[in-house]
Amino acid sequence: MKTDYKINKKTETVILTGAGISTDSGLKTFRGSNGYWKEYDVKELARYEAFQKNPELIWEFYKKRIEKVKKAEPNKAHKSLFEMEKILGENFCIITQNVDDLHQRAGNKRVFQMHGNILKAGCIECKKKFKLDKIDLKQDIPLCPLCKSKLRPDVVWFGEIPRFMDEIKNKLNRVNLLIVVGTSGTVYPAASFVQIAKRNKADVICINLDKPDNYRFIDEFHPGKAEEILPKLADKWLS
């Protein structure tokens, strides 16, 4: 296994993060979450059809998630990615499947949240988006401050198109090094990013508790917690 990668300001570096990077911040994944969310059928709730049928239930579920995110703090893995961005500048970006804001709170600016941001809400009619401090979350179904229609969590649900796909494809077409952190490689289209990077002759490094489903495309795999492994590797890569 290679451990001698060196990254400099000319290295086009893309980070792909999943739920695993935030588990050390106290945000449990839906897979293997020891039943934390067992009272909810998450796959059924994360659909626009479910929101249409029972918006109050959907908001009940997301308000609990929102409170967890607000209480969480960026961990050492998040902070190490900020240090990488400070050095690499425009040749660095994060593509995240996570809807929390821990990358941004760690200091990162170049972040593509392909599945949206749980700390925002969008109006189903006028399509305006609002930070949560601009709306009344005490309402069972929060309403748009402008047109009084229903608000929905500003996240991408099953069957909806992920965001920033044009920008992401552009980054993957130019990438030299793809670093995958805390993702199982099962959710598409993010799971395909590894293959796209390999087609473009990039090296792929993965940090995850278990081997991802797309392991055969990985050049270097580091099993374990992102908070423990990523900071040490980042120091080596940038030394």
Secondary structure, 3 states (H helix, E strand, C coil): CCCCCCCCCCCCEEEEECHHHHHHHCCCCCCCCCCCCCCCCHHHHCCHHHHHHCHHHHHHHHHHHHHHHHHCCCCHHHHHHHHHHHHHHHHEEEEECCCCCHHHHHCCCCEEECCEEEEEEEECCCCCEEEHHHCCCCCCCCECCCCCCEEEEEECCCCCCCCCHHHHHHHHHHCCEEEEECCCCCCCCHHHHHHHHHHCCCEEEEEECCCCCCHHHCCEEEECCHHHHHHHHHHHHHC
